[in-house]
Amino acid sequence: MHALHPDLRLGRFIPKLSYGPLSSRLLRSLKRRPADPGTGVTVQELVVPGPDGAPPVSLRVFQPDGLKAAAPALLWIHGGGLIFGSPEQDDRTNIAFARELGITVAAVGYRLAPDNPAPAAVEDAYAALRGLVAHAGDLHIDIDRVAIGGASAGGGIAAALALVAHDRAEIRPVFQLLVYPMLDDRTTTRTDLDTLDVRLWTAKSNRYGWSSYLGSAVAGPNVSPYAAAARREDLTGLPPAWIGVGTLDLFHDEDIEYARRLNESGVPCELHIIPGAFHGFDTVFPKAEVSRQFWHQQKQALESAL
């Protein structure tokens, strides 16, 4: 068992709570206050057509001031275990990406489970990707330099989106940034994880999140890779990836395994493992040095890819 990282030692006081129907409904009802982008970055709301028969999809778009020439873009997908969360929760880092990299960052507002089970989230993300490319001229986006990414459940959706985009061959993202991604519903069957000393996302929460999204199919033989990317057997041809995860994260093993399989399939994947870091550590302690370094690793990966 790894001890908490010295920069995260206050994490020991975080209650080991799990999410269920009532708590996730409460979190969905809370409205996150948008962050002020300050000088140098603009923000706008963009609404694009949703999947066939589904509502439109909203995008929270950050851009550096004065953007005139075509520049890269990042489609960002927020976390929340597939059951809660909103684009506004990642305003701080999305603003920083736009400001420091000079790129457009578009954060997706996708439908949440259990009201909207699979494949709602990934289909919304794909509609957002198509909509972003459709507005490339207005937004000064270089469609040949579009990355996709997300954290936690958003990282899992981004990984699934990479599969969808590859298979439909309409749009080719050039990179996938996967921050402690939620990739494999079969992790819910591991009873050894029930006693793991984790924070913010527990084995019980994981079972509820995946069950909300997949219903009775969870951990069974018929789950689509578009719902749980780790289910994909053939990973060849996907865009290069970056994966970061802590040793005290419930997703540690599945993330390392996915990185290994990407590399073995000929898909370059840079893996960063943070000793003593728990799930979402960088959102709870954003000013901790280990969190700053974690974000800078993401920034450098995007800068190199784009």
JORAFEN-V258079 format. One record per pair of residues at least 24 apart in sequence whose ideal C-beta (glycine too) atoms are under 6 Angstrom apart, sorted by the first residue. I is the first residue (numbers start at 1). J is the second residue. D is the distance in Angstrom with one decimal. If there is no record, write none. Layout:
i->[I	I]
j->[J	J]
d->[D	D]
This chain:
i->[2	2	2	2	3	4	5	5	5	7	7	7	8	8	11	11	14	18	18	18	19	20	24	24	27	28	32	32	32	34	34	35	35	37	40	40	41	41	41	48	50	51	51	57	57	57	58	59	59	60	60	61	62	62	62	62	63	63	64	64	67	70	70	71	72	72	72	72	73	73	73	73	74	74	74	75	75	75	75	76	76	76	77	77	77	77	77	77	78	79	79	79	79	80	81	81	82	82	82	82	83	83	83	83	101	104	104	106	113	113	114	117	117	118	118	118	119	119	121	122	122	122	122	125	125	126	129	133	145	145	146	147	148	148	149	151	152	152	153	155	155	156	156	156	159	159	160	160	162	162	163	163	164	166	166	173	174	175	175	175	176	176	177	178	178	179	180	180	180	180	183	183	183	183	184	184	184	185	185	185	185	185	185	186	187	188	189	198	198	199	200	200	201	201	206	230	230	235	235	235	235	236	236	238	240	241	242	242	243	244	246	246	246	247	248	249	272]
j->[247	248	275	276	276	276	276	277	290	288	289	290	281	285	199	278	199	202	204	205	205	208	83	84	84	84	86	88	89	88	91	91	92	95	65	99	95	98	99	131	127	123	127	124	127	128	109	106	128	87	107	106	94	95	98	105	98	104	98	102	140	140	142	103	103	142	145	306	103	104	141	146	105	147	149	106	129	132	148	105	107	149	108	125	150	154	157	158	154	151	152	153	154	153	153	209	113	153	209	213	112	113	209	212	303	139	141	132	212	213	212	213	215	213	214	227	226	227	157	157	160	161	226	157	161	164	171	171	174	306	173	175	173	176	177	179	180	182	182	179	181	181	182	183	183	229	226	229	238	239	225	232	226	237	238	239	239	239	240	305	239	241	242	241	243	244	245	249	251	279	229	230	254	258	228	230	254	210	214	218	219	223	228	219	254	219	219	250	278	278	279	280	250	279	250	254	258	261	262	265	267	265	266	267	268	269	270	301	271	272	274	277	278	275	278	279	297]
d->[4.3	5.8	6.0	5.2	5.7	4.8	3.3	5.4	5.4	4.1	5.4	4.2	5.4	5.9	5.6	5.9	4.7	4.6	3.8	4.6	4.4	5.5	4.3	5.0	4.1	4.9	5.2	4.1	5.5	5.0	6.0	3.6	5.7	4.9	5.4	5.3	5.3	5.1	5.1	2.5	5.0	4.1	5.2	5.0	4.9	4.9	4.2	4.5	5.7	4.4	4.3	4.8	5.3	5.6	4.1	4.6	6.0	5.0	5.6	5.1	5.0	5.4	4.1	5.7	4.6	5.8	3.8	3.8	5.9	4.1	4.6	4.9	4.9	4.8	6.0	5.3	5.5	5.9	4.8	5.8	4.6	5.7	5.2	5.7	3.3	3.6	4.8	5.1	4.8	4.4	3.1	4.9	4.6	5.7	5.2	3.7	4.9	4.7	5.0	4.4	5.8	5.5	5.4	5.2	5.9	5.7	5.6	5.3	3.9	4.1	3.9	5.7	5.8	5.2	5.6	3.9	5.3	5.9	5.2	5.5	4.6	5.7	5.4	5.4	4.7	5.2	5.7	5.6	5.9	5.1	5.5	4.0	4.6	5.5	3.1	3.9	5.9	5.5	4.7	5.2	2.8	4.8	3.9	5.1	5.9	3.7	5.2	4.6	5.2	5.9	5.5	5.7	5.7	5.7	5.8	5.2	5.6	5.4	5.6	3.7	5.4	4.6	5.2	6.0	4.7	5.6	4.5	5.3	5.5	5.9	5.2	4.2	5.2	5.3	5.8	3.6	4.3	4.4	5.9	5.2	5.6	5.8	4.5	5.2	5.5	5.4	5.0	5.1	6.0	4.0	4.8	4.5	5.5	4.3	6.0	6.0	5.6	5.7	5.5	4.0	5.9	4.7	5.8	4.9	4.3	4.3	4.8	4.1	5.2	4.2	4.5	2.7	5.8	5.3	4.3	4.5	5.6]
